């Protein structure tokens, strides 16, 4: 996303101006695919971690609880520490690399059932 963000934003903003419609269009163009893919993580994690129907609610609550705590900590950490220290573009590249490494671990033989 960071590699294409400048070009996409310039094209959209030059075509639509700098109003709310252009901002919404640019945000949608840049974030729709990555956020849609990240949104599939929790349901897949619940299905992988659930061993029986009786524990499905507990597992779903645990996954979504951990997700919520991570969102709050990540937002506060990013806003007050990371952005002032290293900048938003570097953060995006670091988190993309981290996410790719985590996904790669799932493809290792010991990570499969």
Backbone as CSV, one residue per row, in Angstrom:
resi,resn,N_x,N_y,N_z,CA_x,CA_y,CA_z,C_x,C_y,C_z
1,UNK,0.798,-1.193,0.000,0.000,0.000,0.000,0.855,1.278,0.000
2,UNK,1.891,1.381,0.826,2.665,2.623,0.813,3.325,2.899,-0.533
3,UNK,3.679,1.858,-1.255,4.345,2.048,-2.541,3.399,2.650,-3.580
4,UNK,2.118,2.385,-3.472,1.153,2.880,-4.452,0.324,4.053,-3.944
5,UNK,0.424,4.388,-2.676,-0.450,5.393,-2.075,-0.330,6.760,-2.744
6,UNK,0.885,7.215,-2.978,1.059,8.551,-3.559,0.424,8.647,-4.941
7,UNK,0.676,7.670,-5.786,0.116,7.692,-7.142,-1.398,7.611,-7.151
8,UNK,-1.949,6.725,-6.324,-3.408,6.575,-6.255,-4.046,7.857,-5.734
9,UNK,-3.488,8.412,-4.674,-4.057,9.633,-4.100,-3.978,10.799,-5.079
10,UNK,-2.847,10.959,-5.764,-2.714,12.056,-6.733,-3.728,11.930,-7.859
11,UNK,-3.907,10.709,-8.362,-4.848,10.495,-9.464,-6.279,10.801,-9.029
12,UNK,-6.670,10.313,-7.856,-8.033,10.539,-7.378,-8.262,12.010,-7.034
13,UNK,-7.309,12.611,-6.338,-7.478,14.007,-5.938,-7.447,14.958,-7.137
14,UNK,-6.671,14.624,-8.155,-6.658,15.483,-9.342,-7.961,15.352,-10.128
15,UNK,-8.572,14.199,-10.069,-9.826,13.989,-10.796,-11.046,14.497,-10.047
16,UNK,-11.052,14.366,-8.716,-12.231,14.735,-7.937,-12.061,15.995,-7.100
17,UNK,-10.876,16.549,-7.075,-10.641,17.713,-6.230,-10.168,17.280,-4.848
18,UNK,-10.351,18.158,-3.870,-9.887,17.822,-2.532,-11.021,17.814,-1.502
19,UNK,-12.215,17.557,-1.940,-13.375,17.550,-1.049,-13.588,16.204,-0.383
20,UNK,-14.690,16.076,0.329,-15.010,14.833,1.043,-15.159,13.620,0.122
21,UNK,-15.709,13.818,-1.064,-15.881,12.687,-1.992,-14.529,12.126,-2.419
22,UNK,-13.582,13.007,-2.676,-12.241,12.558,-3.067,-11.555,11.842,-1.920
23,UNK,-11.707,12.355,-0.718,-11.093,11.720,0.445,-11.668,10.332,0.684
24,UNK,-12.986,10.209,0.599,-13.635,8.911,0.785,-13.232,7.933,-0.309
25,UNK,-13.172,8.401,-1.545,-12.778,7.536,-2.663,-11.336,7.069,-2.513
26,UNK,-10.440,7.975,-2.153,-9.032,7.617,-1.989,-8.851,6.641,-0.833
27,UNK,-9.536,6.875,0.273,-9.442,5.971,1.420,-9.950,4.583,1.060
28,UNK,-11.061,4.540,0.343,-11.625,3.252,-0.066,-10.680,2.523,-1.013
29,UNK,-10.119,3.247,-1.974,-9.212,2.622,-2.938,-7.972,2.058,-2.259
30,UNK,-7.477,2.745,-1.249,-6.250,2.304,-0.588,-6.481,1.231,0.475
31,UNK,-7.610,1.267,1.153,-7.782,0.416,2.332,-8.756,-0.739,2.169
32,UNK,-9.556,-0.766,1.114,-10.588,-1.785,0.982,-10.013,-3.204,0.989
33,UNK,-9.047,-3.472,0.145,-8.506,-4.840,0.053,-7.736,-5.247,1.311
34,UNK,-6.790,-4.426,1.816,-6.069,-4.871,3.014,-6.972,-5.068,4.233
35,UNK,-7.914,-4.159,4.440,-8.779,-4.298,5.612,-9.766,-5.447,5.452
36,UNK,-10.200,-5.720,4.235,-11.078,-6.872,4.007,-10.342,-8.170,4.312
37,UNK,-9.095,-8.260,3.882,-8.308,-9.464,4.164,-8.022,-9.611,5.655
38,UNK,-7.682,-8.512,6.328,-7.440,-8.585,7.770,-8.716,-8.908,8.542
39,UNK,-9.859,-8.508,8.002,-11.133,-8.809,8.648,-11.486,-10.286,8.631
40,UNK,-10.833,-11.059,7.788,-11.106,-12.500,7.750,-10.333,-13.264,8.824
41,UNK,-9.396,-12.598,9.485,-8.546,-13.302,10.450,-9.328,-13.857,11.640
42,UNK,-10.141,-13.034,12.285,-10.836,-13.477,13.497,-11.770,-14.661,13.252
43,UNK,-12.634,-14.626,12.230,-13.482,-15.806,12.001,-12.688,-17.077,11.700
44,UNK,-11.591,-16.937,10.964,-10.765,-18.108,10.667,-10.092,-18.609,11.941
45,UNK,-9.601,-17.693,12.777,-8.976,-18.090,14.037,-9.973,-18.815,14.928
46,UNK,-11.207,-18.326,14.985,-12.240,-18.995,15.798,-12.487,-20.398,15.275
47,UNK,-12.598,-20.548,13.956,-12.854,-21.887,13.411,-11.683,-22.833,13.637
48,UNK,-10.460,-22.329,13.609,-9.294,-23.178,13.842,-9.189,-23.574,15.320
49,UNK,-9.483,-22.650,16.220,-9.322,-22.901,17.656,-10.481,-23.662,18.279
50,UNK,-11.631,-23.703,17.624,-12.801,-24.377,18.179,-12.715,-25.881,17.921
51,UNK,-12.765,-26.640,19.011,-12.693,-28.097,18.885,-14.076,-28.743,18.979
52,UNK,-15.026,-28.084,19.643,-16.381,-28.619,19.746,-17.369,-27.461,19.764
53,UNK,-18.631,-27.768,19.493,-19.665,-26.730,19.444,-19.888,-26.095,20.810
54,UNK,-19.642,-26.848,21.883,-19.871,-26.329,23.229,-18.912,-25.197,23.591
55,UNK,-17.729,-25.205,23.042,-16.751,-24.180,23.392,-16.661,-23.055,22.365
56,UNK,-17.521,-23.055,21.360,-17.447,-22.059,20.293,-17.633,-20.639,20.823
57,UNK,-18.567,-20.425,21.714,-18.808,-19.088,22.257,-17.639,-18.581,23.074
58,UNK,-17.058,-19.459,23.890,-15.911,-19.072,24.711,-14.718,-18.723,23.830
59,UNK,-14.470,-19.526,22.820,-13.341,-19.275,21.916,-13.554,-17.979,21.140
60,UNK,-14.770,-17.759,20.636,-15.059,-16.526,19.892,-14.880,-15.305,20.794
61,UNK,-15.364,-15.390,22.022,-15.199,-14.278,22.962,-13.741,-14.006,23.266
62,UNK,-12.964,-15.068,23.430,-11.537,-14.916,23.703,-10.814,-14.268,22.525
63,UNK,-11.088,-14.737,21.321,-10.433,-14.184,20.137,-10.790,-12.709,19.965
64,UNK,-12.066,-12.381,20.091,-12.482,-10.990,19.916,-12.034,-10.115,21.081
65,UNK,-11.933,-10.665,22.285,-11.404,-9.913,23.419,-9.938,-9.563,23.230
66,UNK,-9.147,-10.545,22.822,-7.718,-10.301,22.546,-7.579,-9.291,21.410
67,UNK,-8.424,-9.414,20.406,-8.397,-8.479,19.280,-8.694,-7.056,19.743
68,UNK,-9.665,-6.896,20.612,-10.021,-5.561,21.105,-8.902,-4.954,21.937
69,UNK,-8.319,-5.746,22.809,-7.193,-5.262,23.617,-6.036,-4.868,22.701
70,UNK,-5.758,-5.681,21.708,-4.694,-5.365,20.753,-4.971,-4.086,19.981
71,UNK,-6.231,-3.868,19.614,-6.588,-2.640,18.895,-6.362,-1.407,19.761
72,UNK,-6.775,-1.472,21.017,-6.607,-0.321,21.913,-5.128,-0.045,22.162
73,UNK,-4.371,-1.080,22.508,-2.937,-0.902,22.766,-2.222,-0.433,21.501
74,UNK,-2.562,-1.020,20.362,-1.928,-0.632,19.106,-2.221,0.807,18.721
75,UNK,-3.452,1.239,18.943,-3.807,2.624,18.622,-3.054,3.602,19.508
76,UNK,-3.036,3.339,20.803,-2.342,4.241,21.724,-0.835,4.240,21.487
77,UNK,-0.263,3.056,21.304,1.175,2.957,21.063,1.569,3.669,19.767
78,UNK,0.789,3.440,18.721,1.098,4.062,17.439,0.957,5.579,17.508
79,UNK,-0.119,6.049,18.094,-0.389,7.488,18.130,0.623,8.254,18.965
80,UNK,0.927,7.744,20.141,1.748,8.513,21.066,3.235,8.176,21.036
81,UNK,3.604,7.039,20.452,5.007,6.651,20.466,5.593,6.476,19.073
82,UNK,4.998,5.617,18.275,5.616,5.246,17.008,5.599,6.353,15.958
83,UNK,4.473,7.013,15.759,4.410,8.054,14.733,5.386,9.190,15.033
84,UNK,5.426,9.706,16.270,6.410,10.764,16.525,7.866,10.289,16.412
85,UNK,8.104,8.997,16.674,9.471,8.490,16.683,9.982,8.137,15.292
86,UNK,9.235,7.316,14.542,9.759,6.817,13.266,8.936,7.203,12.047
87,UNK,7.753,7.743,12.214,6.938,8.168,11.076,5.982,7.102,10.587
88,UNK,4.953,7.521,9.909,3.882,6.603,9.516,4.280,5.654,8.383
89,UNK,5.088,6.093,7.440,5.476,5.217,6.328,6.347,4.059,6.828
90,UNK,7.292,4.346,7.704,8.146,3.284,8.267,7.322,2.311,9.090
91,UNK,6.353,2.812,9.823,5.475,1.940,10.612,4.729,0.980,9.700
92,UNK,4.216,1.492,8.591,3.472,0.647,7.657,4.345,-0.463,7.103
93,UNK,5.574,-0.138,6.725,6.480,-1.167,6.203,6.848,-2.186,7.280
94,UNK,7.095,-1.731,8.488,7.452,-2.649,9.579,6.302,-3.592,9.888
95,UNK,5.076,-3.042,9.999,3.927,-3.898,10.295,3.603,-4.835,9.134
96,UNK,3.816,-4.399,7.897,3.599,-5.278,6.746,4.575,-6.449,6.779
97,UNK,5.824,-6.177,7.101,6.822,-7.235,7.214,6.483,-8.188,8.356
98,UNK,6.066,-7.636,9.487,5.677,-8.462,10.631,4.487,-9.348,10.285
99,UNK,3.484,-8.784,9.626,2.307,-9.546,9.228,2.669,-10.651,8.242
100,UNK,3.556,-10.348,7.301,3.998,-11.362,6.333,4.753,-12.493,7.030
101,UNK,5.578,-12.153,8.025,6.305,-13.184,8.774,5.339,-14.062,9.568
102,UNK,4.356,-13.453,10.183,3.353,-14.231,10.934,2.577,-15.160,10.003
103,UNK,2.223,-14.656,8.824,1.527,-15.497,7.853,2.430,-16.634,7.385
104,UNK,3.719,-16.344,7.214,4.659,-17.376,6.801,4.782,-18.498,7.819
105,UNK,4.707,-18.165,9.093,4.770,-19.179,10.155,3.603,-20.153,10.022
106,UNK,2.451,-19.669,9.588,1.287,-20.550,9.433,1.499,-21.600,8.351
107,UNK,2.414,-21.344,7.430,2.663,-22.309,6.361,3.746,-23.323,6.719
108,UNK,4.369,-23.175,7.885,5.357,-24.143,8.315,4.662,-25.441,8.715
109,UNK,5.340,-26.581,8.575,4.702,-27.880,8.857,4.181,-28.017,10.299
110,UNK,4.873,-27.468,11.291,4.430,-27.642,12.669,3.209,-26.789,12.982
111,UNK,2.849,-25.854,12.128,1.690,-25.004,12.363,0.393,-25.607,11.871
112,UNK,0.462,-26.753,11.219,-0.742,-27.392,10.656,-1.220,-28.498,11.545
113,UNK,-2.499,-28.783,11.435,-3.091,-29.911,12.190,-3.004,-31.170,11.385
